[in-house]
Amino acid sequence: MASTYKVIQGQNLYDVCVQLYGNISALGQLLANNSFIDSWSYSLTVGEVIVYDENLDRKSTRLNSSH
């Protein structure tokens, strides 16, 4: 299920990805869910709404899933 998140001051894509998914390995999914983000270096603005998949398993996004 898709949910939304509002960007706060000082956050970049990596910060938001860690906040929502626990790490940056789901960054591709975050970009796929937000077509307005046109590059990895996209600059977020305060209050911008990000769509994310709240059902994405945090364990499955870990870089080393053995932990």
C-alpha positions as CSV (number, residue, x, y, z in Angstrom):
1,M,0.0,0.0,0.0
2,A,1.3,3.4,-0.9
3,S,1.8,6.0,1.8
4,T,3.1,9.6,1.7
5,Y,5.8,11.3,3.6
6,K,6.5,15.1,3.8
7,V,10.2,16.1,3.5
8,I,11.6,18.1,6.4
9,Q,14.4,20.7,6.3
10,G,17.8,19.4,5.5
11,Q,16.8,16.0,4.1
12,N,18.1,14.5,0.9
13,L,17.0,11.4,-0.9
14,Y,19.3,9.2,1.1
15,D,18.0,10.6,4.4
16,V,14.4,9.9,3.4
17,C,15.2,6.4,2.2
18,V,16.9,5.6,5.6
19,Q,13.9,7.2,7.5
20,L,11.3,5.1,5.5
21,Y,13.1,1.9,4.8
22,G,16.0,1.7,7.4
23,N,18.8,1.9,4.8
24,I,19.6,3.2,1.3
25,S,19.2,-0.1,-0.6
26,A,15.6,0.7,-1.4
27,L,16.5,4.0,-3.1
28,G,15.6,2.6,-6.5
29,Q,12.1,1.7,-5.3
30,L,11.8,5.2,-3.8
31,L,12.7,6.7,-7.2
32,A,10.3,4.3,-9.1
33,N,7.4,5.5,-6.8
34,N,8.1,9.1,-7.5
35,S,8.4,9.9,-11.2
36,F,9.1,13.6,-10.6
37,I,12.5,12.6,-9.1
38,D,14.7,12.6,-12.2
39,S,18.1,11.7,-10.8
40,W,19.9,10.3,-7.7
41,S,21.1,13.9,-7.0
42,Y,17.6,15.4,-7.0
43,S,17.2,18.2,-4.4
44,L,14.2,17.8,-2.2
45,T,12.3,20.8,-0.9
46,V,10.7,21.2,2.5
47,G,7.1,20.0,2.4
48,E,7.6,18.0,-0.8
49,V,5.4,14.8,-0.7
50,I,7.2,11.5,-1.3
51,V,5.2,8.3,-2.1
52,Y,6.6,5.1,-0.5
53,D,5.6,1.5,-0.1
54,E,4.8,1.0,3.6
55,N,4.6,-2.8,3.0
56,L,8.1,-3.1,1.7
57,D,9.8,-5.5,4.1
58,R,12.7,-3.6,5.9
59,K,14.6,-6.9,6.2
60,S,14.5,-7.5,2.4
61,T,16.1,-4.1,1.8
62,R,19.1,-4.7,4.0
63,L,22.5,-4.8,2.3
64,N,23.4,-7.8,4.3
65,S,20.2,-9.7,5.0
66,S,22.0,-12.2,7.4
67,H,21.6,-9.8,10.3
